[in-house]
Amino acid sequence: MTRIEKAMRVIDPVFLNTPQYLDEQLCEALGGRAVTVKVETANPVRSFKGRGADLMLSTLAPGTPVVCASSGNFGQAVAYAGRSRGMPVEVFVPETVNPGKRQRMETFGARVIASGADGSAARKAAAAHAERHPDRFYLRDGHQAAIAEGAGTIGVELTRGAPGGADGPGFDAVVLPVGDGALINGVACWMKEHAPGTRIVGVNAEGAPSMLESLRAGRAVRLDRARTFADGIAVRDPLEISVRRARALVDEIVLVTDEAIAAAMELAVRTLGIVLEPAGAVGLAAIAEGAVVGDRLATVLTGANPRPEQVWELAARLTGPAGRATS
């Protein structure tokens, strides 16, 4: 039994066996292609991050204090898992953090420290804090293997629900948002062994193509700036270890614009009735833009923690000038 299979027995069941299905309206809107969506938003942290965070914390001694940096969703997941496992959690966040995400981290019992203008500054602050306090464990999203293995349980569930079942044709491609790389590396690790005919396609925001540029260069490439409203994947400096894993596992990285992401958020509301945050909609955006080849596709809706202003903008897209829903 692989470590990803074993993870299915360890991770809090509240994060497992999430819905995955074909929606006829969505498939029609996507040109008639069979697109399976896996909904990772119906859990206490509203994202897939709980899987990896909970698995990672399960490997630490009870009561271990934990330090991490986050733009929001990973911090929520660590805070939730830490509270469940009796571990004090400190989360360093950018000063521009989504206030809703910060509030939820604090609701789950974390001490939240705003530090710096972006995720890179928050990570530096978290690392320095952990170095000054050696009793604390520094958890970095995308670094520890258990975080990717926890996310890899999504791959287990996808293969079980693939077209035709275990012996059927499977998916032509699985399309995944890429930020730090834990999700795509974990899912790809499982799929390459159990569904080798399925292509693994990652999606970067056009304004934050750090993984695409890193795979092209064969090493981790640091961007000067990340210019996207998809803060959950606005990564400027990917980890070298995450890039190495992706080089071995990922078939392709494609880019989507912020406008395409916004359109995908609107599409998700109209067809699925789900309000996604921008990072959670990028896989859907790539499919809608025709950036992914294949008739049998799957994508993961990874998060539903939008900023208030993003909800207002989405509402404006969904309503006409007179305030009535457009057709």
Residue pairs with C-beta under 8 A, 6 or more apart in sequence:
2 190
2 193
3 149
4 149
4 152
4 153
4 155
4 156
4 186
4 189
4 190
5 156
7 51
7 55
7 146
7 149
7 150
7 152
7 153
8 16
8 153
8 156
10 54
10 55
10 58
11 50
11 51
11 54
11 55
11 58
11 150
11 153
12 50
12 54
12 81
12 84
14 43
14 44
14 50
15 43
15 48
15 50
15 51
15 54
16 51
16 153
16 157
17 157
18 38
18 39
18 40
18 42
18 43
18 154
18 157
19 38
19 39
19 42
20 36
20 37
20 38
20 39
20 157
20 158
20 161
20 298
21 36
21 37
22 34
22 35
22 36
22 37
23 37
23 271
23 272
25 270
25 271
26 35
26 37
26 267
26 271
26 272
27 33
27 34
27 35
29 267
29 270
29 271
29 288
30 287
30 288
33 287
33 294
33 295
33 296
33 297
34 163
34 295
34 296
34 297
35 287
35 297
35 298
35 299
36 158
36 161
36 162
36 163
36 171
36 296
36 297
36 298
36 299
37 272
37 284
37 298
37 299
37 300
37 301
38 154
38 157
38 158
38 298
38 299
38 300
38 301
39 272
39 274
39 301
40 47
40 48
40 154
40 280
40 300
40 301
40 302
40 303
41 47
41 274
41 276
41 280
41 301
41 302
41 303
41 304
43 50
44 50
44 80
44 108
45 73
45 76
45 77
45 80
45 104
45 108
46 73
46 76
46 303
46 304
46 305
47 73
47 76
47 77
47 232
47 280
47 302
47 303
47 304
47 305
48 151
48 154
48 183
48 300
48 302
48 303
49 73
49 74
49 76
49 77
49 141
49 303
50 77
50 80
50 81
51 150
51 151
51 153
51 154
52 77
52 141
52 146
52 147
52 148
52 149
52 150
52 151
52 182
52 186
53 74
53 77
53 78
53 80
53 81
53 139
53 147
53 150
54 77
54 80
54 81
54 84
54 85
54 150
55 146
55 147
55 149
55 150
56 139
56 144
56 146
56 147
56 150
57 66
57 78
57 81
57 82
57 85
57 87
58 85
58 146
59 146
60 66
60 87
60 137
62 85
62 86
62 87
63 86
63 87
64 87
64 136
64 137
65 87
65 88
65 89
65 90
65 133
65 135
65 136
65 137
66 78
66 82
66 87
66 88
66 89
66 90
66 136
66 137
66 139
67 89
67 90
67 91
67 92
67 126
67 129
67 130
67 133
67 136
67 137
67 138
67 139
68 74
68 75
68 78
68 89
68 90
68 91
68 92
68 126
68 138
68 139
68 140
68 141
69 75
69 91
69 92
69 93
69 119
69 122
69 123
69 125
69 126
69 127
69 140
69 141
70 76
70 78
70 91
70 92
70 93
70 105
70 119
70 122
70 141
71 93
71 94
71 97
71 98
71 101
71 119
71 122
71 231
71 232
71 234
72 93
72 97
72 98
72 101
72 102
72 105
72 231
72 232
72 305
73 101
73 232
73 279
73 303
73 305
74 141
75 91
75 93
75 101
75 105
75 110
75 112
76 101
76 104
76 105
76 108
76 305
78 89
78 91
78 110
78 139
79 89
79 91
79 104
79 105
79 108
79 109
79 110
80 108
81 87
82 88
82 89
82 108
82 109
82 110
83 89
83 108
83 109
88 111
89 108
89 109
89 110
89 111
90 110
90 111
90 112
90 113
90 126
90 129
90 136
91 105
91 110
91 111
91 112
91 113
91 126
92 113
92 114
92 115
92 122
92 123
92 125
92 126
92 129
93 101
93 102
93 105
93 112
93 113
93 114
93 115
93 122
94 114
94 115
94 116
94 117
94 118
94 119
94 121
94 122
95 114
95 115
95 116
95 117
96 117
96 118
96 231
97 114
98 231
98 305
98 306
98 307
99 307
99 308
100 305
100 306
100 307
100 308
101 305
102 112
104 305
105 112
106 112
113 125
113 129
115 121
115 122
115 125
115 126
116 122
116 124
116 125
118 226
118 234
118 236
119 234
119 235
119 236
120 236
120 237
123 140
126 138
126 140
127 138
127 140
129 136
130 136
130 137
130 138
131 138
139 147
140 239
141 147
141 179
141 180
141 182
142 148
142 179
142 180
142 181
142 182
142 185
142 238
142 239
142 241
142 242
143 239
143 241
143 242
147 182
147 186
148 181
148 182
148 183
148 185
148 186
148 189
148 245
149 186
149 189
150 186
151 182
151 183
151 185
151 186
151 187
152 185
152 186
152 187
152 189
152 190
153 186
154 183
154 186
154 187
154 300
155 174
155 186
155 187
155 188
155 189
155 190
155 191
155 194
156 190
158 171
158 174
158 187
158 191
158 298
159 166
159 170
159 190
159 191
159 194
159 195
160 166
162 168
162 169
162 170
162 171
162 195
162 298
163 169
163 170
163 171
163 296
164 170
169 296
170 195
170 197
170 198
170 296
171 195
171 198
171 294
171 296
171 297
171 298
172 198
172 199
172 293
172 294
172 295
172 296
172 297
173 198
173 199
173 200
173 201
173 251
173 292
173 293
173 294
173 297
173 298
174 187
174 191
174 198
174 199
174 200
174 201
174 297
174 298
174 299
174 300
175 201
175 202
175 203
175 283
175 286
175 287
175 292
175 297
175 298
175 299
176 183
176 184
176 187
176 200
176 201
176 202
176 203
176 283
176 299
176 300
176 302
177 183
177 184
177 202
177 203
177 232
177 233
177 279
177 280
177 282
177 283
177 300
177 302
178 184
178 202
178 203
178 204
178 211
178 233
178 246
178 253
179 232
179 233
179 234
179 235
179 279
180 235
180 238
180 239
180 242
181 211
181 238
181 239
181 242
181 243
181 245
181 246
182 242
183 300
183 302
184 200
184 202
184 246
184 249
184 250
185 242
185 245
185 246
185 249
185 250
187 200
187 300
188 200
188 246
188 249
188 250
189 245
189 249
191 198
191 200
192 200
192 249
199 251
199 252
199 293
199 294
200 249
200 250
200 251
200 252
201 250
201 251
201 252
201 253
201 254
201 286
201 292
202 211
202 246
202 250
202 252
202 253
202 254
203 253
203 254
203 255
203 256
203 282
203 283
203 285
203 286
203 291
204 210
204 211
204 212
204 233
204 253
204 254
204 255
204 256
204 282
205 226
205 228
205 230
205 233
205 234
205 255
205 256
205 257
205 258
205 261
205 278
205 279
205 282
206 228
206 255
206 256
206 257
206 258
207 226
207 227
207 228
207 234
207 258
208 223
208 226
208 227
208 228
208 230
208 233
208 234
208 235
208 236
209 223
209 253
209 255
210 221
210 222
210 223
210 226
210 235
210 236
210 237
210 238
211 235
211 238
211 243
211 246
211 253
212 253
212 255
213 221
213 223
214 220
214 221
214 238
214 243
214 246
215 243
215 246
215 247
215 250
215 253
218 247
219 240
219 243
220 237
220 238
220 239
220 240
220 242
220 243
221 238
222 236
222 237
223 236
223 237
224 236
225 236
226 234
226 235
226 236
228 234
228 258
228 261
228 278
229 258
229 261
229 262
229 278
229 310
230 258
230 261
230 277
230 278
230 279
230 282
231 278
231 279
232 277
232 278
232 279
232 280
232 302
232 303
233 279
233 282
254 286
254 291
254 292
255 291
256 264
256 282
256 285
256 286
256 289
256 291
258 278
260 285
260 286
260 288
260 289
261 278
261 281
261 282
261 285
262 278
262 313
262 314
262 317
263 285
263 288
264 276
264 281
264 282
264 284
264 285
264 288
265 275
265 276
265 278
265 281
265 306
265 310
265 314
266 314
266 317
266 318
267 284
267 288
268 274
268 275
268 276
268 281
268 284
268 301
269 275
269 314
269 318
270 318
272 301
274 301
274 304
275 304
275 306
275 311
275 314
276 284
276 301
276 303
276 304
276 306
277 303
277 304
277 305
277 306
277 307
277 310
278 306
278 310
279 302
279 303
280 301
280 302
280 303
280 304
281 301
283 299
283 300
283 301
283 302
284 299
284 301
286 292
286 299
287 297
287 299
306 314
318 325
318 326
319 325
319 326
320 326
